[in-house]
Amino acid sequence: MAKGSDARRRRDNPNTFLSNSVEKADRAVKQAMSHPEEIAIEHAFNSILRAEKSFANAEQHDEENDLVRQNKEQLAMMKRQLSDVQGIVDEQ
């Protein structure tokens, strides 16, 4: 039973939530970049917002480490990419 509870603890860790949220946001941003449509941009924006909430949660739990820092940098990059895609759609 300890093995299962250990797996649950890792799965419920704020770092894990953050990493999963960032992965989902990354996929959504890539989708918006390859198919620059308003719905894809909205989905990517919402995914980034969820990832930012996960980041805030990780910060609240004093989860300051390299993985959290990398995820924060990746989120910033995705926001820039999404802004670029939004500019393309706005021009159309």
N, C-alpha and C positions, 0 to 999 in steps of 0.2 A: 504494500500500500504506500509506503514511503516513496517508491519510485513514481507512482502516479501523482502524488501530491507535489513532488519536486518538478515534474513536467508541468503541472498546472501553475506552480509558482513562476516558472520561467515564462510561460505563455501569458500570464497576467501581469508581468513586470512592465512598468511604464516604458522602459527602453524597447521592449518587444512591441508594445502598442505603437510607439513612435516609428520604429523601423517599418512595421507593416503599413502604417498610414502613409509614410513617405514613399514606399514602393507603389502603393495604389495611386498616389498623386502623380508619381513619375509616369506610370502607364497612361493616366488620363491626359497629362500634358503632351506626351508623345502622340497620343491619338489626336489631340487638338492640332498639333503641328502637322500631322500627316493629312488630316481632314479639317482644314480651318473653317469650321461652321460654328454658328452661335451656340448650338446645343452642346457641342463638344467642349467649347471654351467654358461654358457654364458648369459643366460636369467637372472639368479640371479645376476651376476656381473653387468649387465646393470641396473637392478632394484636398486641395491645398489648405482650405480653412480647417478641415478636420485634422490634418497633419499638424497645423499650427496649434490646435487645441491639445493634441497629444504631446507636442513639445512643451507647452505650458505645464501640463500635468507632470511630465518628466522633471521639469525644473522645480516644481513644488515638492517633489519627492527627493530633491537633492541628487538627482541622477545626472551629475555633471561629469562626463567622461568624453573620450575621443569619439565614440559612436554618436552621442548626442550632438556634439559639435559638428561632426560630418553631416548629420541629418539636417542641422540648421543651415549649413552652407548649401546643401543640396536644395532645400526649400527656397532659399534666396535665389538660386539659379533658375529654378522652375518658375518662380514668379516673374523673373525677367523674360524668360522664354514665352510665358503665357501672355505677357504684355505685348511682346513682339507680334504674336499671332493675332491678338485682339486688334492691333494696328492694321494688320493685313485685312482682316474682316471688315473693319470700319471703312477702309478705302474702297471696298468693293461696292 
